[in-house]
Amino acid sequence: MLDALHTLLDALPEGVVQLRDGLVLEANDAARRCLPQLEPGAPLPDCLALPGRSPAGTGTFTQNAVSYSFSFTRSEEGAVIVFRPAPQAVLTAGQLDGALRQLRQLLGEFLAELGQENQTAPAFGKSYYRAFRLMNNLDYLRQAADGGVTPARTALDLDALCRETVDRARERLSMAGPALDYEGLAGGLLIPGDPELLRRLLLGLIANAARACPEGRLTLSARRAGSRALLTLSDNGPLPDQRQLDALLSRSDREDIPLPGQGAGLGLTIARDIVALHNGSLLVEWGQSSPIVVVSLPTGPMDGRTSVRSPRVQADGGLDPVLVELADVLPAEAFPLDELR
């Protein structure tokens, strides 16, 4: 019976790994071809580590410049992980249709808001930032499709980047309802990476969490786990639906056009791409409570020729990146016209 089961698992195109007490119990042929270190009794490689204790989850990881999507389930006997190469298409036809439809909607809003005497300035400002964010996302995905997004390899203090990003976003976000906290490290957390891309990743994940939890509390934390830096974003909102998880992992075979109010579906794809560019992994865990997003980034190797600096949140295209990335969740009064001058 066991031999038949092993034969069946080896015939699967997906990688399958069975764990017990945190160690590899079995791995099929597809899994070992991708990750040769998956030997019985060995720990999971850092790129595929499951840092939490949730009963189920999905995510992405990158190994040897190849991105994979995975899912896992835990039980009293252990855990099972199933993974496969992630789709390579960065922008689907459905996402492009959704983006174009949202742009048309925003152009209509511009015309309508210009005729309102009392709310013209803040309403116009919000729509302008939303349109800028959408165009910015489309431009990023266009560059990514052409292989033109190359992260800088600056030695940066990830703790400082997280702390300053949260400090800048906290007051703005409180206008929409959610409270935002940060739990960091006293001695800093150095990693090689691109501060602008990682800032965009943080703000994008915060915006998604705020959209799912409009009246709750969001907590971003950073810690070191061996040779990895772990960023965790938790909230007390509802579980994500299957459509949101499919969008996060770009694994849906459908080309559904996002419904009104759902955005164009680009932000999660960009988050996944930024993590892959940094050879990291992205994990969404869920159980009976709210989901937890975990980003794992390598802390090395460091290039000794680069300088260490604590990045600051700076303007993006002349606009505040916090306002740009949170444009869909902040109220209109957060966008006075003098910010555009």
N, C-alpha and C positions, 0 to 999 in steps of 0.2 A: 504494500500500500504506500509506504514512504517512498520507495523507488519510483512508483508511478507519479506521485506528487512532485518529486524532484524533476522528473522528465517533463511534466506539464509546465512547471515554473521556468525551466530552461528554454522551453519553446516560446515563451512570451517575449514580445519585442520590448516591453518595458522592463526596467530594472526593478527587482524586488529584493528587499532586505528585511530579514526578521531579526529582532533584537530581544535580548533577555538580560536584565540587570544592567542595561546600558551598553552591552557588548554585542558584537555580531554573532548571531547564532547560525544563520544561513544567508547566502546571497546567490542569486541565480547567475547564469552566464552573462546576461545583458548587463547586470549590475557590476560584475567584476571586470567586464571590458571597459566600462566607463571609469570605474574606481578600483584599480587592482589591489588597493590596500584593504579591501573588504574581505579579510580572512576571518574564519571562525575564531572567536575569542579576542579579536582586536576591537579597539574602540572605533566609533564612527570618525571619519576624517572631519577636520574642523569645518570644512565647507558645508557639511551636511548635518552638523550637530543640532540636536533639539534641546534648546536651553530650558524650556518651560516644562510644566507638568500637565498641560491640558490634554484631554482625551482625544482630540482630533485637531487637524490643521492642514494648511496647504502653504506652499511657498515656492521660491525659486533659489537656485544656487548656480555658481559658475565654477567650472573646473577646466583648466587648460584652454581658456578662451571660449569654451562652449557653455551655453546657458541651458539649464534643465528646470523643468517644473516638477514638483513632487507633492504628494499627499501622504498623510500618516494617520494611523489610529493606534491608540494605546489601550491595553487591557491589563488584567491582573497577571497574565502570562508573559507580557512584554509589549513589544510594539512592532508594527509592520509599516515599512516605507515603500512606496511605489513611485518611480520617477521615469521621465522620458525627456528627450531633447525638447526645449521650448520652441514654439514656432518662431521663424526668423523674420517674418513680416512685421515691421514696426507699426505701420499705419494700414488698417483695413479699410475697405471701401465703405463699410458701415460707419466707421469713425469719421471718415472724410465727409460723408453725407450729413452726419450729425453736426459736424463743425460748420459746414456751410449753412445748414438750416439755422443754427444758433447765431451765426453772423447776420443773416437776414433779419432774424428777430431783433437783434440788438440795433441794427440800423433803423428799424421801425420804431424802437423805443427812443432813439435819439430824436427822431422827428416829433414824436409825441411829447417828449419832455421839454423840448424847446418852447412849446406853447403853454407850459405851466408856469405861472408867475411866482408862486410861493416855493416850489420845490425844484425849480430849474437847476440851480447850481449843484446841490448834492446828488440829485437823481442822475443828472448828466455825468457827473464825475464817476459815479459807480458804474454806469453803463460803459463809460470810456475805459475804465480799468478792466472791466470784464472782457471787452473787445480786445484790449491790448494783450491780456493773458491768453486769450484764445489764439490770437495771431502768433504770439510768442511760442505757444505749445506746438502749433502747426509748423513753425519754422524749425523748432528743435527736431521734430520728427522727420521733417524733410532732410535736415542735415544728417540725422542718424541713419536714414535709409541710404544715403550716399556715402556712409562711412566717415562723415566729416566731424563727428563729435569725439574729440580726443581729450581726456581729462588731464589736467596738470598734475604733476607729481610733487606737489609742495608738501614739506613736512609741517603739518598743522596740528594745533591743539584742538581736538574734536570736542573736548569738554568746554573750552572757551567759545567755540562756534555755537554749540547747543545753548549755552547759557545766554549769550548775547542775542541769539535769535529768539529765544523764549522771552527775554526781557523786552525786546522790541514788539513782539507779537501779543504779549499778555494784555496790555491795556486796550489795544485795538480789538482783540477778540472778546474782551469782556463786554463790549458794546453790543455784540451779537448774542450774548448769553453765557457761553461756556467759560469756565475758569481754567487757566492753564498754569501748571506748575512744572518745575524742573528739579530733578534729583541727580546731582553730579558727583564728581570726584574732587578731593581736596588737592591732589597733586597733578592734575591735568591728565590728558590722554592723547598721546602723540600717535598719529597715523600718517601714511602717505596718501594724498588725495587732492581733489580739486575743491577748494572752499566754496566757490560759487555754485558748482553742481550739488554739493552736499547741502548747502543752505537751501537750494531749491527743493531738494529731496525732503528736508525737514519741514519746510513750510507746506509742501504739497501733502505730506502725510497728516500734518496738523489740520489743514483745511478739510481733508476727507473725514477725519475724526470729528471735527466740529460740525460738519454737515450731518453726520450720523447721530450726534449727541448734542443737539442745540441748546440744551438747558443743563448739561451735566458738568463734570470735571474731567479734564484731560491731564495726564501726567506723562512727561517725557523723562526718561532716565538713561544714564550712560554708565557703563562699568566695563572692566577688563575681565576677559575669560580666557586665560592662557595667552595664545598668540592672536586673539581676536578682540575687537571692541564691539560691545553689544549696546545697541540703542533700542529701548523699549518704549512704545507708546501705547498707553492703556486709557480706556474711558469707561463710563458706566452707561453707555448707550446699548441699543439692541444688537443682536447678532446680524452680521452681514447676510444678505440673501445670496442665492447661487449666482445670480447675474453679476453682483459686485465682485464675488470671488473669481468668476471667469474673466472679468475685465482686468482684475489685478494680475492674473497669471497669463493673460492673453492666450487662453487655451480653448475658448469657445470656437466651435466650427460654424456658428451662425454669424451672420452679418447684420444683427439687429440695429436699427437706428435708435439711439437713446430717446427716451420719452421727454417731453417738455419738463423742465425743472431738474433733469438729471445731468445736465451738462453734455459735453460732447464725448465723454468717456476717454479723454486723452491723459489726464493727470496721473492715473494709476499706471498706465503704460510707460510714461516717462519715469516714474519712480522706479519701476522694475528695470528700465534701461540704465539709469544712473547707478543702481546697485551693481548691475552686471559689469559696467565699465570699471568699477572699483574692485572687481573679483570678489564681490560679497554675496551674501544670501539674504533673502527676504522671506519671512515666515509669518503667517497669520494663524494664530491659535484660537480655538474657541471651545467652549464646553457648555455649561449651564448659565454662564454669565457673559459679560461683554467680551468682544474679541480683543486680542492683544497682538500688536504688530511688532515684530522683532527684526531688526536689521543687524547683520553680523558683517563686520569689515576687518580685513587683515591689518595688523599693526606694523607690518614690515613686508619686504625689506625697505629700509630707509636709504635714500641717496644722501651721502655725506656732504655733497656739494650744495644741497638746498638749505635755505635758512628756515629756522623755526619761527613761526609768528602766530599770534592769536588773531584770527580774522575778525573783522567787524562787518556787520550788516550794512551794505552800501547800496546806493541807488542802482537801478537796472534800467538802462535806456532813458535815464533822466527821471525815472519813477521809483518810488519806494518799493522794493521787492516784497515787503510784507503786505502792502496794500494790493500789489499785483496778484500774489498767490492766494490771498484771502478774499479776493474781490467777490466771489460767489456767495460767501457766507456773512460778510459784514453788512450792516445796515447802511442806507444811503448817506446818513449824516457823517459817516466816517470818511467821506470823499468830497471835501470842499474843493471848489474850483481853483483856489490859490495853490493847491498842490500841483496843478498842471501848468502853472505859469513859470 
